[in-house]
Amino acid sequence: MSDLPLRGSDARHSLLLLGAIGLSLVTGVAMVLGPHPLFGLIVGLIPLAAAVALPRPFLLAALFILFSFFRLHEVFPQLMPLKLPLLLALGTLAALGWTLAFRKLRPFWDPAYTPFVVFFLLATVGIFTASNVGNSLGFWKDTYVKIGIMVFALSWSIRTKQDMAWMMRAIIVAGIAVATVALKNKAAGIGLVEGTRVTIGRDIGSMLGDPNDLSLVLLFAVGFSLGMTTTKGLGRLDRVLGASTYVLLILAILATQSRGGLLGIAAVTGVFVAQRIKSKLVLGGVGFIALMALFAVAGVDDRQSGGAHEEGIDESAMGRLHAWKAAIFMALGNPLTGVGIDNFLYNYFDYSDFWDGKNHAVHSTWFGVLGETGLLGFGVFVWMMFVLYRTIHGLSRKTASEDGMSPVLRASANGLLGGFTGFCVSGTFLTQGFTWPIYIILAVAIALRRIVDAELESRKETHS
């Protein structure tokens, strides 16, 4: 045993851990004697879990992201009574407060925060001028304010290459879980939309009960799986995990029959293929053939909406065109604030020049942001996307050009580039402007830039 004295922070953490173990044992025994032993065991472990997690905000922030975006508690409904997203949100804030108080974590400002904060403030101000304030305020409280907080929490808490590696693995494992359940539902005919399109948790009102939203969740993990698969220098286990996950995700997205998802697959895969095929003509030809093959294998022609049985521009496409036109009218009518977040459906009838007896969702990130935040908000959103692209593209080039750069950092940069590209392309058909994907990409990109810069600075000091 070392005879060196414990430093102050180490001593505090050790005392906290010992106290938590004792409290866990006492609480666990007391609760096991109660009506439900399993519940008692879980409650009894809370103090121990808190002691382990409080000094490590990354752990809680990553778990919160996984449950909030991948909806793991809805994929596995047995977890729903535990209220894990709420507990993880509170735990993340507590861990951030703990580490800030003991100066274990230092906040910083990155230029990429600026357009995000401006856009967040515009969307927030738009609540008070929204057509339906209740809808906007409810969405802001339930989802968007959490996104605003977690962008900072996640980017501040990812501090090392090890954190980045575990973040990639966690996203991939979550993707495996969702894809596996999706394929299981497809095989069993559970929750199918239009008779062929797979969903998850449709009977409990899950977000994944919409095949387009399900494809979006699955698509997010595709870039990271390819990043791990194609990066030399990573361990064999990581590369095999990435390759097998990629195949599983593709099969699950095909089962959703989402055109946005299929375009996203082609875009993400194209980013990695383009790094190996230099001829733009050959790349374009291969991409077109691959995309047509994806549409054929997915059976999009068999869809009841948007299938081959509909003549001319199909009903699904026409619905989108009318919705996009309505979004333009919303922005022109409310150029500074739009109609308010989560207000598109509520305003569709008033701004559409075509009515078939039902409201239509916008099914587009770009038009959704345009209609709900106006011309000003759309301009700021495009600014945010441009800044994010420059950040990710710069990271990809920097990690690829520097000799001896950690393969984890190269895989992360490539995964972010693939994910960003997939978002931009699939955003044509999927509504993602106020949901998690692009904001997770933003937070991870900011953290990665700081880690890469620190690594380069450390190497300069070593060589000097």
C-alpha positions as CSV (number, residue, x, y, z in Angstrom):
1,M,0.0,0.0,0.0
2,S,1.3,3.4,-0.9
3,D,2.3,5.6,2.1
4,L,1.6,8.8,0.1
5,P,-1.1,10.9,1.7
6,L,-4.4,11.3,-0.2
7,R,-4.9,14.7,-1.9
8,G,-8.0,16.6,-0.7
9,S,-10.2,15.8,-3.6
10,D,-9.1,12.1,-3.6
11,A,-9.9,11.9,0.1
12,R,-13.3,13.5,-0.4
13,H,-14.1,11.0,-3.2
14,S,-13.0,8.1,-1.1
15,L,-15.0,9.1,1.9
16,L,-18.0,9.7,-0.4
17,L,-17.6,6.2,-1.9
18,L,-17.3,4.5,1.5
19,G,-20.3,6.4,2.8
20,A,-22.3,5.5,-0.3
21,I,-21.5,1.8,0.0
22,G,-22.7,1.8,3.6
23,L,-25.9,3.7,2.7
24,S,-26.5,1.4,-0.2
25,L,-26.2,-1.7,2.0
26,V,-28.6,-0.3,4.7
27,T,-31.1,1.0,2.2
28,G,-31.0,-2.2,0.1
29,V,-31.6,-4.4,3.1
30,A,-34.5,-2.2,4.3
31,M,-36.1,-2.1,0.9
32,V,-35.7,-5.8,0.2
33,L,-37.7,-6.5,3.3
34,G,-40.5,-4.4,1.7
35,P,-43.0,-5.4,-0.9
36,H,-40.8,-5.7,-4.0
37,P,-37.2,-7.0,-3.7
38,L,-36.1,-5.9,-7.2
39,F,-37.3,-2.4,-6.6
40,G,-35.5,-2.3,-3.3
41,L,-32.3,-3.5,-4.8
42,I,-32.4,-0.8,-7.4
43,V,-33.1,1.9,-4.8
44,G,-30.4,0.6,-2.6
45,L,-27.8,0.9,-5.3
46,I,-28.7,4.6,-6.1
47,P,-26.3,6.0,-3.5
48,L,-23.4,3.8,-4.7
49,A,-24.2,4.8,-8.3
50,A,-24.2,8.4,-7.4
51,A,-20.8,8.2,-5.7
52,V,-19.3,6.5,-8.8
53,A,-21.0,8.8,-11.3
54,L,-20.8,12.3,-9.6
55,P,-17.1,12.7,-10.3
56,R,-17.7,11.5,-13.9
57,P,-20.3,13.7,-15.7
58,F,-19.4,12.1,-19.1
59,L,-20.9,8.8,-18.0
60,L,-24.3,10.3,-17.0
61,A,-24.4,12.7,-20.0
62,A,-23.7,9.9,-22.5
63,L,-26.4,7.7,-20.9
64,F,-28.9,10.5,-21.0
65,I,-28.2,11.1,-24.7
66,L,-28.6,7.4,-25.4
67,F,-32.0,7.1,-23.6
68,S,-33.3,10.4,-24.9
69,F,-32.4,10.0,-28.5
70,F,-32.4,6.2,-29.0
71,R,-35.4,5.9,-26.7
72,L,-34.0,2.7,-25.1
73,H,-36.6,2.8,-22.3
74,E,-39.3,2.5,-25.1
75,V,-37.4,-0.1,-27.1
76,F,-37.4,-2.1,-23.8
77,P,-40.7,-1.1,-22.1
78,Q,-39.7,-2.9,-19.0
79,L,-37.4,0.0,-18.2
80,M,-40.2,2.7,-18.4
81,P,-41.3,2.6,-14.8
82,L,-37.7,3.5,-13.7
83,K,-38.0,7.0,-15.3
84,L,-34.4,6.7,-16.4
85,P,-34.3,9.8,-18.7
86,L,-35.5,12.0,-15.9
87,L,-33.1,10.4,-13.4
88,L,-30.2,10.7,-15.8
89,A,-31.0,14.3,-16.6
90,L,-31.0,15.2,-12.9
91,G,-27.8,13.1,-12.3
92,T,-26.0,14.8,-15.2
93,L,-26.8,18.3,-13.8
94,A,-25.7,17.1,-10.3
95,A,-22.5,15.7,-11.7
96,L,-21.7,18.8,-13.6
97,G,-22.3,20.9,-10.5
98,W,-20.1,18.6,-8.5
99,T,-17.2,18.7,-10.9
100,L,-17.5,22.4,-11.4
101,A,-17.5,23.0,-7.7
102,F,-14.4,21.0,-7.2
103,R,-12.8,22.4,-10.4
104,K,-12.5,19.0,-11.9
105,L,-14.2,20.3,-15.0
106,R,-13.7,23.8,-16.5
107,P,-16.3,25.2,-18.9
108,F,-15.0,26.8,-22.1
109,W,-16.5,28.7,-25.1
110,D,-16.1,27.5,-28.6
111,P,-17.0,29.6,-31.7
112,A,-19.5,26.9,-32.8
113,Y,-21.6,27.7,-29.7
114,T,-22.4,31.1,-31.0
115,P,-24.9,30.3,-33.9
116,F,-26.4,27.5,-31.8
117,V,-27.1,29.9,-28.9
118,V,-28.5,32.6,-31.2
119,F,-30.8,30.0,-32.9
120,F,-31.9,28.6,-29.5
121,L,-32.8,32.1,-28.3
122,L,-34.8,32.8,-31.4
123,A,-36.7,29.6,-31.1
124,T,-37.4,30.4,-27.4
125,V,-38.6,33.9,-28.1
126,G,-40.8,32.5,-30.9
127,I,-42.8,30.6,-28.2
128,F,-44.4,33.8,-27.0
129,T,-45.6,34.8,-30.5
130,A,-46.6,31.3,-31.5
131,S,-50.1,30.6,-32.9
132,N,-50.4,27.9,-30.2
133,V,-48.3,28.9,-27.2
134,G,-49.2,25.7,-25.3
135,N,-47.8,23.5,-28.1
136,S,-44.5,25.4,-28.3
137,L,-44.0,25.8,-24.6
138,G,-44.8,22.1,-24.0
139,F,-42.2,21.0,-26.7
140,W,-39.6,23.5,-25.4
141,K,-40.0,22.2,-21.8
142,D,-40.1,18.5,-22.7
143,T,-37.4,18.4,-25.4
144,Y,-35.7,21.6,-26.6
145,V,-34.5,23.1,-23.3
146,K,-32.9,19.7,-22.6
147,I,-31.1,19.9,-25.9
148,G,-29.9,23.4,-25.1
149,I,-28.4,22.2,-21.8
150,M,-27.0,19.0,-23.0
151,V,-25.0,20.5,-25.9
152,F,-22.9,22.2,-23.2
153,A,-22.9,19.3,-20.8
154,L,-21.8,16.8,-23.4
155,S,-19.2,18.9,-25.0
156,W,-17.7,19.9,-21.7
157,S,-17.7,16.4,-20.2
158,I,-16.0,14.6,-23.2
159,R,-12.4,15.4,-22.3
160,T,-10.1,12.6,-23.4
161,K,-9.6,10.1,-26.2
162,Q,-10.9,7.4,-24.0
163,D,-14.2,9.4,-23.5
164,M,-14.5,9.7,-27.3
165,A,-13.8,6.1,-27.8
166,W,-16.5,5.1,-25.3
167,M,-19.0,7.6,-26.8
168,M,-18.6,6.0,-30.2
169,R,-19.0,2.5,-28.8
170,A,-22.0,3.5,-26.8
171,I,-23.7,5.0,-29.9
172,I,-23.0,1.8,-31.8
173,V,-24.3,-0.5,-29.1
174,A,-27.5,1.6,-28.8
175,G,-27.9,1.3,-32.6
176,I,-27.5,-2.5,-32.3
177,A,-30.2,-2.6,-29.7
178,V,-32.7,-0.6,-31.7
179,A,-31.9,-2.4,-35.0
180,T,-32.3,-5.8,-33.4
181,V,-35.7,-5.0,-31.9
182,A,-36.8,-3.5,-35.2
183,L,-35.8,-6.6,-37.2
184,K,-37.5,-8.8,-34.6
185,N,-40.7,-6.7,-35.0
186,K,-40.5,-7.0,-38.7
187,A,-40.2,-10.8,-38.6
188,A,-43.0,-11.1,-36.2
189,G,-45.3,-8.6,-38.0
190,I,-45.5,-6.4,-34.8
191,G,-46.5,-2.7,-35.2
192,L,-46.2,-2.6,-39.0
193,V,-47.4,0.6,-40.7
194,E,-49.2,0.2,-44.1
195,G,-48.6,-3.5,-43.7
196,T,-44.9,-3.5,-44.5
197,R,-43.1,-0.7,-42.7
198,V,-41.5,-1.6,-39.3
199,T,-41.9,0.4,-36.1
200,I,-41.0,0.1,-32.4
201,G,-43.3,0.9,-29.5
202,R,-46.2,2.1,-31.7
203,D,-48.7,0.7,-29.1
204,I,-47.3,2.8,-26.3
205,G,-47.0,6.0,-28.3
206,S,-43.2,5.9,-28.8
207,M,-41.5,8.3,-31.2
208,L,-40.1,5.2,-32.8
209,G,-43.7,4.2,-33.7
210,D,-43.2,6.4,-36.9
211,P,-41.0,4.5,-39.4
212,N,-39.4,7.7,-40.6
213,D,-38.4,8.7,-37.1
214,L,-37.1,5.1,-36.5
215,S,-35.0,5.3,-39.6
216,L,-33.6,8.6,-38.4
217,V,-32.5,7.1,-35.1
218,L,-30.9,4.1,-36.9
219,L,-29.1,6.4,-39.4
220,F,-27.4,8.3,-36.7
221,A,-25.2,5.3,-35.8
222,V,-24.3,4.5,-39.4
223,G,-21.5,7.1,-39.7
224,F,-19.9,6.0,-36.4
225,S,-20.0,2.3,-37.4
226,L,-18.3,3.1,-40.7
227,G,-15.8,5.3,-39.0
228,M,-14.8,2.4,-36.7
229,T,-14.8,-0.1,-39.6
230,T,-12.6,1.9,-42.0
231,T,-10.0,3.4,-39.6
232,K,-6.7,1.6,-39.6
233,G,-5.0,1.3,-36.2
234,L,-8.2,0.5,-34.2
235,G,-8.4,-2.8,-32.5
236,R,-9.8,-5.8,-34.5
237,L,-12.7,-6.1,-32.1
238,D,-13.7,-2.5,-32.7
239,R,-13.5,-2.8,-36.4
240,V,-15.5,-6.1,-36.4
241,L,-18.1,-4.4,-34.2
242,G,-18.3,-1.5,-36.6
243,A,-18.7,-3.7,-39.7
244,S,-21.3,-6.0,-38.2
245,T,-23.3,-3.0,-36.8
246,Y,-23.3,-1.3,-40.2
247,V,-24.9,-4.3,-41.8
248,L,-27.4,-4.7,-39.1
249,L,-28.4,-1.0,-39.3
250,I,-28.8,-1.1,-43.1
251,L,-31.1,-4.1,-42.8
252,A,-33.2,-2.3,-40.1
253,I,-33.4,1.0,-42.2
254,L,-34.5,-1.0,-45.2
255,A,-37.3,-2.5,-43.1
256,T,-38.6,1.0,-42.4
257,Q,-38.9,1.7,-46.2
258,S,-38.1,5.4,-45.5
259,R,-36.9,7.2,-48.5
260,G,-35.1,9.8,-46.3
261,G,-33.4,6.9,-44.5
262,L,-32.3,5.3,-47.8
263,L,-30.9,8.6,-49.1
264,G,-29.1,9.0,-45.7
265,I,-27.5,5.5,-46.1
266,A,-26.3,6.5,-49.6
267,A,-24.9,9.8,-48.4
268,V,-23.1,8.4,-45.3
269,T,-21.6,5.5,-47.2
270,G,-20.6,7.8,-50.1
271,V,-18.5,9.9,-47.7
272,F,-16.3,6.9,-46.9
273,V,-16.3,5.5,-50.5
274,A,-15.3,8.9,-51.8
275,Q,-12.1,8.7,-49.7
276,R,-11.1,5.7,-51.8
277,I,-12.5,6.4,-55.2
278,K,-11.0,9.5,-56.7
279,S,-12.9,9.6,-60.0
280,K,-16.1,11.6,-59.5
281,L,-17.7,9.9,-62.6
282,V,-17.1,6.4,-61.2
283,L,-18.2,7.5,-57.8
284,G,-21.4,9.0,-59.2
285,G,-22.2,5.9,-61.2
286,V,-21.6,3.5,-58.3
287,G,-23.6,5.7,-56.0
288,F,-26.6,5.8,-58.4
289,I,-26.6,2.1,-58.9
290,A,-26.3,1.5,-55.1
291,L,-29.2,3.9,-54.4
292,M,-31.4,2.2,-56.9
293,A,-30.6,-1.2,-55.4
294,L,-31.4,0.1,-51.9
295,F,-34.8,1.3,-53.1
296,A,-35.5,-2.0,-54.8
297,V,-34.4,-4.1,-51.8
298,A,-36.4,-1.9,-49.4
299,G,-39.6,-2.5,-51.4
300,V,-40.5,1.2,-51.5
301,D,-42.6,0.4,-54.6
302,D,-44.9,-1.8,-52.4
303,R,-45.7,1.0,-50.0
304,Q,-49.4,2.0,-49.8
305,S,-48.3,5.6,-49.8
306,G,-45.6,6.5,-52.3
307,G,-45.7,3.1,-54.0
308,A,-45.6,2.3,-57.7
309,H,-49.4,1.9,-57.9
310,E,-49.8,5.7,-57.7
311,E,-49.6,7.4,-61.0
312,G,-47.4,10.4,-61.6
313,I,-46.1,12.1,-58.5
314,D,-47.3,9.8,-55.7
315,E,-49.6,10.9,-52.9
316,S,-46.7,10.9,-50.4
317,A,-44.6,13.2,-52.5
318,M,-47.5,15.5,-53.3
319,G,-48.3,15.8,-49.6
320,R,-44.7,16.9,-49.0
321,L,-44.8,19.5,-51.8
322,H,-48.0,21.0,-50.4
323,A,-46.5,21.0,-46.9
324,W,-43.3,22.7,-48.1
325,K,-45.3,25.4,-49.9
326,A,-47.2,25.9,-46.6
327,A,-43.9,26.3,-44.8
328,I,-42.9,29.1,-47.2
329,F,-46.1,30.9,-46.6
330,M,-45.7,30.6,-42.9
331,A,-42.2,32.2,-43.1
332,L,-43.4,35.0,-45.4
333,G,-46.3,35.7,-43.1
334,N,-44.0,35.6,-39.9
335,P,-40.5,36.4,-41.2
336,L,-39.0,37.2,-37.8
337,T,-40.4,34.4,-35.6
338,G,-42.2,31.9,-37.7
339,V,-45.3,30.2,-36.4
340,G,-43.5,28.8,-33.4
341,I,-41.7,25.5,-32.7
342,D,-44.0,22.4,-32.8
343,N,-46.7,24.5,-34.5
344,F,-46.5,23.4,-38.1
345,L,-49.4,21.0,-38.0
346,Y,-51.6,23.5,-36.0
347,N,-51.1,26.1,-38.8
348,Y,-51.2,23.9,-41.8
349,F,-54.8,24.6,-42.7
350,D,-54.3,28.4,-42.5
351,Y,-51.3,28.5,-44.7
352,S,-51.8,25.7,-47.3
353,D,-53.3,26.4,-50.7
354,F,-54.5,22.8,-50.9
355,W,-56.8,21.0,-48.5
356,D,-57.6,17.3,-48.7
357,G,-59.3,17.1,-45.4
358,K,-56.3,16.5,-43.2
359,N,-53.2,18.3,-42.0
360,H,-49.8,17.1,-43.3
361,A,-46.5,17.0,-41.4
362,V,-43.7,19.0,-43.1
363,H,-41.3,16.0,-43.4
364,S,-38.3,18.2,-44.1
365,T,-35.8,19.7,-41.7
366,W,-35.2,22.7,-43.8
367,F,-38.8,23.6,-44.5
368,G,-39.7,22.8,-40.9
369,V,-37.2,25.3,-39.5
370,L,-38.2,27.8,-42.1
371,G,-41.9,27.6,-41.2
372,E,-41.5,27.4,-37.4
373,T,-38.8,30.0,-36.9
374,G,-39.2,32.3,-40.0
375,L,-36.7,33.7,-42.4
376,L,-34.5,35.0,-39.6
377,G,-34.4,31.7,-37.8
378,F,-33.8,29.8,-41.0
379,G,-30.8,32.1,-41.8
380,V,-29.3,31.5,-38.4
381,F,-29.9,27.7,-38.7
382,V,-28.0,27.7,-42.0
383,W,-25.2,29.7,-40.4
384,M,-25.0,27.1,-37.6
385,M,-24.8,24.3,-40.2
386,F,-22.1,26.1,-42.1
387,V,-20.0,26.6,-39.0
388,L,-20.5,23.0,-38.0
389,Y,-19.5,21.8,-41.5
390,R,-16.3,23.8,-41.3
391,T,-15.5,22.4,-37.9
392,I,-16.1,18.8,-38.8
393,H,-14.4,19.1,-42.2
394,G,-11.4,20.7,-40.6
395,L,-11.2,17.9,-38.0
396,S,-11.4,15.2,-40.7
397,R,-8.5,16.8,-42.7
398,K,-6.4,17.5,-39.6
399,T,-6.7,14.0,-38.2
400,A,-6.0,12.5,-41.6
401,S,-3.0,14.6,-42.4
402,E,-1.1,14.4,-39.1
403,D,1.2,11.5,-38.8
404,G,0.8,9.4,-35.7
405,M,-2.7,10.9,-34.9
406,S,-4.7,8.6,-32.6
407,P,-6.9,6.3,-34.7
408,V,-9.7,6.9,-32.2
409,L,-9.7,10.6,-33.1
410,R,-9.6,9.8,-36.9
411,A,-12.5,7.4,-36.5
412,S,-14.5,10.0,-34.5
413,A,-13.8,12.8,-37.1
414,N,-14.9,10.5,-40.0
415,G,-17.9,9.3,-38.1
416,L,-19.0,12.9,-37.5
417,L,-18.5,13.8,-41.1
418,G,-20.6,10.8,-42.2
419,G,-23.3,11.6,-39.7
420,F,-23.4,15.3,-40.7
421,T,-23.7,14.4,-44.3
422,G,-26.4,11.9,-43.6
423,F,-28.3,14.5,-41.6
424,C,-28.1,17.1,-44.4
425,V,-29.3,14.7,-47.1
426,S,-31.9,12.8,-45.1
427,G,-33.2,16.1,-43.8
428,T,-34.8,16.6,-47.2
429,F,-37.5,14.0,-46.1
430,L,-37.1,13.8,-42.3
431,T,-38.0,16.4,-39.8
432,Q,-34.9,16.8,-37.6
433,G,-34.5,20.6,-36.9
434,F,-35.5,20.4,-33.3
435,T,-34.5,16.9,-32.4
436,W,-31.3,15.4,-31.0
437,P,-29.1,14.3,-34.0
438,I,-27.5,17.5,-35.2
439,Y,-27.1,18.8,-31.7
440,I,-25.3,15.7,-30.5
441,I,-23.1,16.0,-33.6
442,L,-22.4,19.6,-32.6
443,A,-21.5,18.8,-29.0
444,V,-19.2,15.9,-30.0
445,A,-17.5,18.0,-32.7
446,I,-16.8,20.8,-30.2
447,A,-15.4,18.3,-27.7
448,L,-13.3,16.5,-30.4
449,R,-11.8,19.8,-31.7
450,R,-10.6,20.6,-28.1
451,I,-9.1,17.1,-27.7
452,V,-7.4,17.2,-31.1
453,D,-5.9,20.6,-30.4
454,A,-4.7,19.5,-27.0
455,E,-3.1,16.4,-28.6
456,L,-1.3,18.5,-31.3
457,E,-0.1,21.0,-28.7
458,S,1.2,18.1,-26.5
459,R,3.1,16.7,-29.5
460,K,4.6,20.1,-30.3
461,E,5.9,20.4,-26.7
462,T,7.3,16.9,-26.8
463,H,9.2,17.6,-30.1
464,S,10.4,21.0,-29.0
